[in-house]
Amino acid sequence: YGYLNSITDNFSEERIIGRGRHGVVYQGVQDNGLRIAVKKLHLMPGLDDEEFIIEFHNLVRAQHQNIILLLGYCHHTAQVLVEHNGKDISARVEEGYLCSEHLQGGSLDKHLSNEPCALAWHTCYKIIRGVCEGLHYLHKGVEYPIYHLELKPTKILLDNDMMPKIGGFGFSRFFDTTETFNTSEVARTSVYMPPEYVSKRQITPKFDVFSLGIIILQIMAGKESYTKYADIPPKEFIEHVYGFWVNRMQGTISKHTSREVRTCIEIALKCVESSQVKRPTINQIIQRLNKIDIIEFSSIDELYRTREFAFEFLERITNDFSDLNKVGSGGYGDVYKGVLDNGEEIAVKKLHQLGIDDEQFKNEVNNLMRVQHENIVRLVGYCYHTSQIFVEYKGKHVSASVVERAICFEYMQGGSLNDQLSAQSCKLDWNKCYKIIRGICEGLHYLHNAVPPIYHLDLKPGNILLDKDMVAKIGDFGLSRLFDSAQTYMTASRDLKGTIGYMPPEYIEGQKISPKFDVFSLGVIIIKMMAGKEASYAHTCREEFIEHVCEN
């Protein structure tokens, strides 16, 4: 308690950053300069120890990028003297405090007015999508569903990147099933409360869905949009709101953005249906948002423009990642052929659950997105999907995150260079062999001269892909490392990463990495193409080896 008192300047008025039904929120500044939010709960008849414990456990169970992160709590008891019937008596006073991350973007409410949100559409969509993802986690991502019951713009906070996070679980209640429950605890009538709660005090998961619909309407059409909508036919309302956003974007709205705008309006109107039966579940809302991407991707060009898409879309085009669609395997994942609606083919590299962390994934994606060259495999898009499952741990069921990562490339019908190699020299005629060698050299030259340079570090025939015209393209940057200059570097890891036979001696012995690493690998590839897979000149005079290869 003393610590919280000191970092909030004795809970001074100047440190107040918000007020709610259950308490006042203060900004606390820690010794290291880090700011946190300290919620001092009101002392009131409706707030007892149990309510404090409920709010704390709600928050501590919620671990999601769109949920406010709980940092700690304080339950303080003090004895004070109070006057009673003319006498001073000792009384016990209990105070509760919740500490959470402080988001400098403030609340969503600050960005709303009677007009549609002034933020750019991509930011509005990011907020809408984030709130939906956060609510989906509360309803489905924990062992027992958490119903917010007070979802509104002031409870949605934004970070510096306008990422929304749901907070304020002071009125939440837990239920073991999705049945309907009655409650007599009514805080107050609100526009965010559904009709069945206002009239009958009924609570179901559709309570939060109704609140979500109102919030989306307020973002897209202004604070008074729900009352306006009541007097306008749904189709007319959709066209009115859609027309507003098209005009704001000065008619430059893309097909994909158009689908986002229409889908969000339609979802909002479904959410605010007076009959709870007609409202969608949060799971159905997420599926509807995912379908924006699934339906939209009808060609490689559209995929390339969008770049990030739903895991469900990849499942559909690869027949649920069936063995029949598998075209290859590597150290980091398996590659599947995906077929789009128009018949075009792409390669989907589904990364293994183990062996690659988030940082490696981001590195590979960023590397590939920077690369544009005819001898480099083109990145079509990527997917980063998180789902929640329940697993048994020490006799208890706990929530666990399952992450699916995938990277999608143009599909190369000619397979890999490895398919063309044998114990003898390359099966292809010399003109094609030279074309492939020249292409690999051009691609590697491009990578090394990028800013900053990209070192492949796993260059081998299996990572050289060929299109239908036998143009060579370098792929699979799973081991790429970015350096600011072309000098030599030492790796801190003791694990050798790469393929034996294509690693230079200085890396095997001293783990030195420089541009010459890839040059060594390139030399091995050319030798195998010209003299066969088993070729080696290590114990042969260089002149004799050259003469032998030329004769063959």
PLY file of the C-alpha trace (Angstrom):
ply
format ascii 1.0
element vertex 552
property float x
property float y
property float z
element edge 551
property int vertex1
property int vertex2
end_header
0.00 0.00 0.00
2.81 2.37 0.88
4.41 1.76 -2.51
1.20 2.57 -4.41
0.73 5.66 -2.27
4.21 6.91 -3.20
4.02 6.31 -6.96
0.64 8.10 -7.22
1.68 11.11 -5.08
-0.71 10.03 -2.31
-3.43 9.41 -4.89
-3.48 13.07 -5.88
-6.19 14.58 -8.09
-3.55 15.41 -10.72
-2.86 11.69 -11.20
-6.49 10.72 -11.97
-6.80 9.34 -15.51
-10.26 7.76 -15.30
-13.33 7.04 -13.21
-15.67 4.07 -13.19
-18.58 2.56 -11.27
-16.23 0.64 -9.01
-13.33 3.01 -8.62
-10.98 5.79 -9.66
-7.94 5.12 -11.86
-4.64 6.87 -11.11
-1.42 7.01 -13.06
1.48 5.60 -11.11
5.08 6.35 -12.04
7.57 3.75 -10.84
11.21 4.44 -9.97
12.35 3.26 -13.41
9.97 5.71 -15.10
7.50 3.04 -16.18
3.87 4.16 -15.93
1.14 1.88 -14.62
-2.59 2.29 -13.99
-3.69 1.95 -10.36
-7.43 1.43 -9.84
-8.52 2.38 -6.31
-11.81 0.60 -5.72
-14.66 2.52 -4.09
-15.83 1.72 -0.58
-19.51 1.11 -1.15
-22.18 -1.38 -0.02
-22.18 -3.17 -3.35
-18.45 -3.83 -3.25
-17.24 -6.54 -0.90
-14.20 -8.78 -0.63
-15.77 -11.30 -2.98
-16.25 -8.73 -5.74
-12.66 -7.60 -5.39
-11.43 -11.19 -5.63
-13.63 -11.84 -8.68
-12.26 -8.85 -10.56
-8.70 -9.79 -9.71
-9.12 -13.41 -10.85
-10.88 -12.28 -14.04
-7.94 -10.12 -14.96
-5.18 -12.48 -13.91
-6.72 -15.31 -15.98
-6.92 -13.17 -19.10
-3.66 -13.32 -21.08
-4.24 -11.98 -24.61
-2.91 -9.17 -26.78
-6.36 -7.51 -26.79
-6.89 -7.73 -23.02
-5.44 -5.32 -20.44
-2.52 -6.98 -18.68
-2.78 -7.21 -14.90
0.48 -6.36 -13.13
-0.54 -6.83 -9.49
-2.99 -6.01 -6.72
-3.16 -4.72 -3.17
-5.67 -5.54 -0.45
-5.09 -3.10 2.41
-6.73 -3.20 5.84
-6.42 -0.36 8.33
-7.87 0.47 11.76
-9.28 4.01 12.04
-11.16 5.95 14.71
-14.70 7.00 13.79
-17.38 8.77 15.80
-20.42 6.70 16.77
-23.11 7.93 19.23
-20.78 10.63 20.46
-17.90 8.27 21.03
-14.75 7.45 19.06
-14.62 3.79 18.23
-12.12 1.69 16.29
-13.30 0.59 12.85
-11.74 -1.69 10.27
-11.44 -0.21 6.77
-10.61 -2.41 3.78
-9.31 -0.98 0.51
-8.68 -2.78 -2.74
-6.35 -1.78 -5.59
-5.74 -3.30 -9.02
-2.59 -2.42 -11.00
-2.43 -2.88 -14.76
-0.45 -1.73 -17.76
-0.95 1.93 -18.64
-1.93 2.55 -22.26
-0.96 6.00 -23.50
-3.49 6.01 -26.36
-6.33 6.60 -23.91
-9.79 5.11 -24.36
-11.74 4.56 -27.56
-14.36 6.99 -26.28
-12.00 9.91 -26.96
-12.13 9.14 -30.68
-15.93 8.97 -30.94
-18.44 11.74 -31.63
-21.83 12.11 -33.27
-20.02 11.71 -36.58
-18.25 8.52 -37.80
-14.83 7.96 -36.26
-12.24 10.41 -37.59
-9.51 7.75 -37.63
-8.41 6.18 -40.93
-10.35 3.08 -41.94
-7.43 0.67 -41.48
-7.11 1.92 -37.88
-10.86 1.60 -37.30
-10.81 -1.93 -38.68
-7.81 -2.79 -36.51
-9.75 -1.62 -33.45
-12.94 -3.46 -34.43
-11.04 -6.65 -35.19
-9.03 -6.39 -31.96
-12.12 -5.90 -29.78
-13.73 -8.93 -31.45
-10.59 -11.03 -30.87
-10.42 -9.93 -27.22
-14.08 -10.72 -26.61
-13.69 -14.08 -28.36
-10.86 -14.89 -25.95
-12.99 -13.97 -22.92
-15.88 -16.12 -24.10
-13.91 -19.05 -25.53
-10.22 -18.81 -24.60
-10.41 -19.60 -20.91
-11.66 -22.72 -19.13
-14.80 -20.96 -17.88
-16.29 -18.18 -20.03
-15.93 -14.62 -18.79
-18.82 -12.30 -19.61
-17.81 -8.65 -19.49
-21.30 -7.14 -19.09
-19.99 -3.56 -19.19
-18.36 -3.44 -22.60
-18.33 0.13 -23.90
-15.84 2.58 -25.48
-14.47 3.77 -22.11
-13.52 0.15 -21.32
-11.53 -0.20 -24.54
-8.06 1.28 -24.20
-5.54 1.90 -26.98
-1.76 1.57 -26.97
0.67 3.72 -28.95
0.02 1.65 -32.08
-3.77 1.94 -31.65
-4.01 -1.71 -30.62
-7.25 -2.06 -28.60
-7.31 -3.79 -25.23
-10.42 -4.61 -23.23
-10.39 -3.68 -19.55
-12.79 -3.02 -16.69
-14.09 -6.40 -15.58
-15.68 -5.02 -12.40
-19.15 -6.30 -13.28
-18.12 -9.63 -14.83
-19.73 -12.90 -13.74
-18.64 -16.48 -14.39
-20.92 -19.20 -15.67
-20.15 -22.89 -16.21
-22.51 -23.20 -19.20
-24.06 -21.00 -21.86
-27.54 -21.20 -20.33
-29.57 -18.09 -19.52
-29.31 -16.69 -15.97
-31.31 -14.12 -14.07
-29.75 -11.43 -11.91
-31.21 -8.70 -9.77
-27.97 -6.73 -9.71
-28.66 -3.92 -12.13
-26.14 -1.13 -12.28
-28.11 1.20 -14.54
-29.90 1.19 -17.87
-27.47 1.82 -20.72
-27.49 1.93 -24.50
-24.95 -0.90 -24.37
-27.36 -3.22 -22.50
-29.55 -5.59 -24.56
-33.37 -5.49 -24.29
-33.64 -8.85 -22.47
-31.38 -7.54 -19.71
-33.14 -4.20 -19.34
-36.59 -5.82 -19.12
-35.94 -9.27 -17.62
-32.40 -9.10 -16.18
-31.33 -12.03 -18.38
-27.61 -12.60 -18.97
-26.17 -14.78 -21.74
-23.07 -14.52 -23.97
-25.28 -12.47 -26.33
-25.19 -9.61 -23.77
-21.61 -8.75 -24.76
-22.40 -9.34 -28.44
-25.10 -6.66 -28.28
-22.65 -4.24 -26.64
-20.08 -5.05 -29.33
-22.60 -4.21 -32.05
-23.32 -0.80 -30.52
-19.58 -0.03 -30.32
-19.01 -0.97 -33.98
-21.96 1.20 -35.02
-20.58 4.13 -33.03
-17.18 3.76 -34.68
-18.62 3.55 -38.18
-21.60 5.89 -37.99
-21.34 8.03 -34.83
-22.51 7.86 -31.22
-26.19 8.32 -32.04
-26.19 5.77 -34.86
-28.19 3.11 -32.98
-31.18 5.39 -32.46
-30.91 6.63 -36.06
-30.80 3.06 -37.35
-34.13 2.27 -35.67
-35.90 4.53 -38.20
-34.03 3.34 -41.33
-34.39 -0.01 -43.19
-31.21 -2.14 -42.75
-30.22 -2.15 -46.45
-30.60 1.61 -46.67
-28.54 2.08 -43.49
-25.76 -0.18 -44.81
-25.56 1.75 -48.09
-25.59 5.08 -46.23
-22.67 4.14 -43.95
-20.78 2.40 -46.76
-21.20 5.48 -48.97
-19.78 7.69 -46.25
-16.56 5.66 -45.99
-16.19 5.46 -49.78
-16.49 9.24 -50.00
-13.99 9.71 -47.18
-11.48 7.59 -49.10
-12.21 9.72 -52.16
-13.38 6.77 -54.22
-10.02 4.94 -53.97
-11.43 2.12 -51.84
-9.98 -1.29 -52.80
-12.04 -4.44 -53.21
-10.65 -5.85 -49.99
-11.32 -2.67 -47.98
-14.81 -2.56 -49.45
-15.47 -6.04 -48.09
-14.14 -5.00 -44.66
-16.46 -1.97 -44.48
-19.58 -3.85 -45.58
-18.88 -6.86 -43.38
-18.38 -4.72 -40.27
-21.67 -2.85 -40.82
-23.53 -6.10 -41.40
-22.00 -7.70 -38.30
-22.94 -4.68 -36.18
-26.59 -4.79 -37.30
-26.78 -8.53 -36.58
-25.31 -7.95 -33.12
-27.98 -5.40 -32.14
-30.96 -7.56 -33.10
-33.62 -7.23 -30.40
-33.97 -11.00 -30.30
-30.90 -12.60 -28.74
-31.53 -15.76 -30.78
-30.91 -13.82 -33.99
-27.59 -12.41 -32.76
-24.41 -14.25 -33.79
-22.02 -15.78 -31.27
-18.58 -14.22 -30.97
-17.16 -17.31 -32.65
-19.43 -16.75 -35.68
-18.32 -13.10 -35.79
-14.65 -14.11 -35.95
-15.43 -16.65 -38.68
-17.25 -13.94 -40.66
-14.25 -11.60 -40.41
-11.93 -14.41 -41.53
-14.11 -15.00 -44.59
-13.24 -11.52 -45.83
-9.80 -12.92 -46.64
-10.94 -16.39 -47.70
-13.38 -15.10 -50.33
-11.16 -12.27 -51.51
-8.13 -14.34 -52.48
-8.99 -15.48 -56.00
-5.63 -14.84 -57.69
-1.94 -14.65 -56.84
-1.91 -10.91 -57.54
-4.68 -10.35 -54.97
-2.86 -12.52 -52.45
0.35 -10.61 -53.03
-1.35 -7.27 -52.42
-2.94 -8.49 -49.21
-0.02 -10.55 -47.84
-1.60 -11.60 -44.52
-4.53 -13.95 -44.46
-6.49 -16.41 -42.36
-5.35 -19.88 -41.39
-8.78 -21.20 -42.47
-8.02 -20.00 -45.99
-4.79 -22.03 -46.10
-6.62 -25.09 -44.80
-9.18 -24.78 -47.58
-6.76 -24.40 -50.51
-4.47 -27.24 -49.29
-7.30 -29.69 -48.47
-6.53 -29.34 -44.75
-2.80 -29.74 -45.39
-3.33 -33.24 -46.77
-0.44 -35.58 -47.64
-1.64 -35.52 -51.26
-0.85 -31.80 -51.37
2.56 -32.10 -49.70
5.37 -31.29 -52.13
8.36 -31.10 -49.79
9.76 -31.01 -46.26
12.54 -28.99 -44.64
14.18 -28.38 -41.32
11.61 -25.76 -40.34
8.42 -27.06 -41.94
6.49 -28.90 -44.63
5.52 -27.43 -48.01
2.08 -27.95 -49.53
0.61 -27.04 -52.88
-2.39 -24.75 -52.62
-4.87 -24.24 -55.44
-6.80 -20.98 -55.70
-10.34 -20.69 -57.06
-9.05 -19.66 -60.50
-6.71 -22.67 -60.70
-3.48 -20.82 -59.91
-1.08 -22.66 -57.62
0.95 -21.42 -54.65
3.35 -23.13 -52.24
2.35 -23.01 -48.57
5.17 -23.62 -46.10
3.58 -24.62 -42.78
6.23 -24.16 -40.10
6.77 -26.73 -37.37
5.43 -26.02 -33.87
8.91 -26.50 -32.42
12.27 -25.32 -33.69
11.35 -21.77 -34.68
10.40 -18.88 -32.42
8.45 -15.70 -33.15
11.62 -13.73 -33.80
12.87 -16.21 -36.40
9.48 -16.12 -38.10
9.45 -12.32 -38.25
13.02 -12.30 -39.60
12.17 -14.69 -42.40
9.03 -12.75 -43.37
10.81 -9.41 -43.30
13.70 -10.82 -45.34
11.38 -12.17 -48.00
9.19 -9.06 -48.16
12.26 -6.96 -48.93
13.36 -9.20 -51.79
12.20 -8.49 -55.36
14.29 -10.21 -58.02
13.68 -12.63 -60.90
16.04 -15.19 -59.33
14.48 -15.06 -55.86
11.30 -16.96 -54.99
8.52 -14.38 -54.58
6.67 -14.15 -51.27
2.91 -14.28 -51.81
1.76 -13.89 -48.22
1.97 -15.19 -44.68
-0.20 -16.29 -41.77
0.19 -16.01 -38.00
-2.71 -17.72 -36.24
-3.22 -18.24 -32.50
-5.90 -20.45 -30.96
-6.65 -21.52 -27.40
-6.93 -25.14 -26.27
-7.23 -26.80 -22.88
-4.54 -29.23 -21.78
-3.95 -31.17 -18.59
-1.10 -29.89 -16.44
-0.37 -31.26 -12.97
-3.87 -32.69 -12.71
-5.61 -29.49 -13.81
-6.97 -28.22 -17.12
-5.16 -25.07 -18.17
-5.50 -22.83 -21.21
-2.66 -23.06 -23.74
-1.93 -21.09 -26.89
-1.36 -22.95 -30.14
0.43 -20.88 -32.77
0.24 -21.75 -36.47
2.70 -19.99 -38.77
2.90 -20.28 -42.52
4.68 -18.54 -45.39
3.34 -18.72 -48.94
5.38 -18.49 -52.14
4.82 -18.67 -55.84
4.62 -22.32 -56.83
7.57 -23.56 -58.90
6.43 -26.24 -61.36
9.97 -27.30 -62.20
10.64 -28.59 -58.68
14.06 -28.15 -57.07
17.54 -28.33 -58.58
18.11 -31.37 -56.40
15.64 -33.29 -58.60
17.94 -32.70 -61.59
21.15 -33.96 -59.97
22.49 -37.53 -60.05
25.74 -39.39 -59.35
26.89 -38.20 -62.76
26.71 -34.68 -64.08
23.43 -32.72 -64.29
20.74 -34.36 -66.44
20.07 -31.09 -68.25
21.92 -29.89 -71.35
24.71 -27.35 -70.95
22.67 -24.31 -71.99
20.10 -24.99 -69.25
22.84 -25.77 -66.71
24.57 -22.48 -67.46
21.25 -20.63 -67.26
20.68 -22.11 -63.79
24.24 -21.36 -62.60
24.02 -17.79 -63.89
20.62 -17.33 -62.25
21.84 -18.54 -58.86
24.82 -16.17 -59.06
22.55 -13.24 -59.98
20.16 -14.03 -57.12
22.97 -14.35 -54.58
24.53 -11.11 -55.82
21.20 -9.36 -55.22
20.92 -10.72 -51.67
24.45 -9.73 -50.71
24.04 -6.22 -52.12
20.74 -5.54 -50.37
20.74 -2.87 -47.64
21.50 -4.34 -45.18
22.92 -7.45 -46.91
21.10 -10.78 -46.56
23.18 -13.94 -46.09
21.33 -17.12 -46.94
23.47 -19.54 -44.88
21.68 -22.65 -46.16
22.20 -22.49 -49.91
21.89 -25.98 -51.45
20.19 -27.68 -54.43
17.03 -28.33 -52.38
16.62 -24.56 -51.91
17.11 -23.73 -55.59
13.68 -23.94 -57.25
12.97 -23.97 -60.98
9.99 -22.55 -62.81
8.45 -24.09 -65.95
11.08 -22.30 -68.08
13.91 -23.64 -65.86
14.68 -20.21 -64.43
16.47 -20.72 -61.10
15.07 -19.00 -58.02
16.62 -19.02 -54.54
14.20 -19.85 -51.74
14.00 -20.76 -48.04
15.60 -18.05 -45.97
15.03 -19.93 -42.70
18.62 -19.37 -41.59
19.11 -15.86 -42.93
20.86 -13.32 -40.75
20.94 -9.56 -41.34
24.14 -7.60 -40.88
24.86 -3.91 -41.25
28.20 -4.38 -43.01
30.07 -6.98 -45.01
32.66 -7.78 -42.34
33.11 -11.17 -40.64
30.93 -12.09 -37.64
31.10 -14.75 -34.96
27.88 -16.48 -33.92
27.13 -16.78 -30.20
25.26 -20.06 -30.66
27.19 -23.31 -30.42
24.65 -25.11 -32.60
25.66 -25.48 -36.22
22.75 -24.44 -38.44
22.80 -25.33 -42.09
23.56 -28.39 -44.19
26.73 -30.43 -43.86
28.71 -30.43 -47.09
27.70 -26.87 -47.96
29.25 -25.20 -44.89
32.70 -23.60 -45.22
35.54 -24.75 -42.91
35.69 -21.46 -40.99
32.06 -21.91 -39.93
32.42 -25.56 -38.89
35.60 -24.85 -36.93
35.05 -21.34 -35.58
31.44 -20.49 -36.46
32.51 -17.45 -38.47
29.90 -15.95 -40.80
30.72 -13.66 -43.70
29.56 -13.23 -47.32
32.09 -15.96 -48.21
29.84 -18.53 -46.44
27.32 -18.41 -49.30
30.13 -18.25 -51.86
31.47 -21.60 -50.59
27.97 -23.11 -50.81
27.61 -21.75 -54.35
30.87 -23.41 -55.37
29.71 -26.80 -54.03
26.42 -26.48 -55.95
28.21 -25.71 -59.24
30.59 -28.65 -58.75
27.68 -31.03 -58.12
25.89 -29.76 -61.21
28.91 -30.18 -63.45
30.52 -33.30 -61.99
27.74 -35.14 -60.16
26.46 -35.38 -56.59
29.41 -37.39 -55.33
32.03 -35.20 -56.99
34.93 -33.93 -54.87
38.23 -32.33 -55.75
39.58 -32.29 -52.19
42.17 -35.02 -52.99
42.57 -34.15 -56.65
44.84 -31.65 -58.36
42.74 -28.66 -59.40
43.98 -28.74 -63.02
43.24 -32.48 -63.31
39.77 -32.02 -61.84
38.92 -29.21 -64.27
40.19 -31.26 -67.22
38.19 -34.31 -66.08
34.94 -32.32 -65.79
35.44 -30.63 -69.16
35.98 -33.99 -70.87
32.69 -35.32 -69.46
0 1
1 2
2 3
3 4
4 5
5 6
6 7
7 8
8 9
9 10
10 11
11 12
12 13
13 14
14 15
15 16
16 17
17 18
18 19
19 20
20 21
21 22
22 23
23 24
24 25
25 26
26 27
27 28
28 29
29 30
30 31
31 32
32 33
33 34
34 35
35 36
36 37
37 38
38 39
39 40
40 41
41 42
42 43
43 44
44 45
45 46
46 47
47 48
48 49
49 50
50 51
51 52
52 53
53 54
54 55
55 56
56 57
57 58
58 59
59 60
60 61
61 62
62 63
63 64
64 65
65 66
66 67
67 68
68 69
69 70
70 71
71 72
72 73
73 74
74 75
75 76
76 77
77 78
78 79
79 80
80 81
81 82
82 83
83 84
84 85
85 86
86 87
87 88
88 89
89 90
90 91
91 92
92 93
93 94
94 95
95 96
96 97
97 98
98 99
99 100
100 101
101 102
102 103
103 104
104 105
105 106
106 107
107 108
108 109
109 110
110 111
111 112
112 113
113 114
114 115
115 116
116 117
117 118
118 119
119 120
120 121
121 122
122 123
123 124
124 125
125 126
126 127
127 128
128 129
129 130
130 131
131 132
132 133
133 134
134 135
135 136
136 137
137 138
138 139
139 140
140 141
141 142
142 143
143 144
144 145
145 146
146 147
147 148
148 149
149 150
150 151
151 152
152 153
153 154
154 155
155 156
156 157
157 158
158 159
159 160
160 161
161 162
162 163
163 164
164 165
165 166
166 167
167 168
168 169
169 170
170 171
171 172
172 173
173 174
174 175
175 176
176 177
177 178
178 179
179 180
180 181
181 182
182 183
183 184
184 185
185 186
186 187
187 188
188 189
189 190
190 191
191 192
192 193
193 194
194 195
195 196
196 197
197 198
198 199
199 200
200 201
201 202
202 203
203 204
204 205
205 206
206 207
207 208
208 209
209 210
210 211
211 212
212 213
213 214
214 215
215 216
216 217
217 218
218 219
219 220
220 221
221 222
222 223
223 224
224 225
225 226
226 227
227 228
228 229
229 230
230 231
231 232
232 233
233 234
234 235
235 236
236 237
237 238
238 239
239 240
240 241
241 242
242 243
243 244
244 245
245 246
246 247
247 248
248 249
249 250
250 251
251 252
252 253
253 254
254 255
255 256
256 257
257 258
258 259
259 260
260 261
261 262
262 263
263 264
264 265
265 266
266 267
267 268
268 269
269 270
270 271
271 272
272 273
273 274
274 275
275 276
276 277
277 278
278 279
279 280
280 281
281 282
282 283
283 284
284 285
285 286
286 287
287 288
288 289
289 290
290 291
291 292
292 293
293 294
294 295
295 296
296 297
297 298
298 299
299 300
300 301
301 302
302 303
303 304
304 305
305 306
306 307
307 308
308 309
309 310
310 311
311 312
312 313
313 314
314 315
315 316
316 317
317 318
318 319
319 320
320 321
321 322
322 323
323 324
324 325
325 326
326 327
327 328
328 329
329 330
330 331
331 332
332 333
333 334
334 335
335 336
336 337
337 338
338 339
339 340
340 341
341 342
342 343
343 344
344 345
345 346
346 347
347 348
348 349
349 350
350 351
351 352
352 353
353 354
354 355
355 356
356 357
357 358
358 359
359 360
360 361
361 362
362 363
363 364
364 365
365 366
366 367
367 368
368 369
369 370
370 371
371 372
372 373
373 374
374 375
375 376
376 377
377 378
378 379
379 380
380 381
381 382
382 383
383 384
384 385
385 386
386 387
387 388
388 389
389 390
390 391
391 392
392 393
393 394
394 395
395 396
396 397
397 398
398 399
399 400
400 401
401 402
402 403
403 404
404 405
405 406
406 407
407 408
408 409
409 410
410 411
411 412
412 413
413 414
414 415
415 416
416 417
417 418
418 419
419 420
420 421
421 422
422 423
423 424
424 425
425 426
426 427
427 428
428 429
429 430
430 431
431 432
432 433
433 434
434 435
435 436
436 437
437 438
438 439
439 440
440 441
441 442
442 443
443 444
444 445
445 446
446 447
447 448
448 449
449 450
450 451
451 452
452 453
453 454
454 455
455 456
456 457
457 458
458 459
459 460
460 461
461 462
462 463
463 464
464 465
465 466
466 467
467 468
468 469
469 470
470 471
471 472
472 473
473 474
474 475
475 476
476 477
477 478
478 479
479 480
480 481
481 482
482 483
483 484
484 485
485 486
486 487
487 488
488 489
489 490
490 491
491 492
492 493
493 494
494 495
495 496
496 497
497 498
498 499
499 500
500 501
501 502
502 503
503 504
504 505
505 506
506 507
507 508
508 509
509 510
510 511
511 512
512 513
513 514
514 515
515 516
516 517
517 518
518 519
519 520
520 521
521 522
522 523
523 524
524 525
525 526
526 527
527 528
528 529
529 530
530 531
531 532
532 533
533 534
534 535
535 536
536 537
537 538
538 539
539 540
540 541
541 542
542 543
543 544
544 545
545 546
546 547
547 548
548 549
549 550
550 551
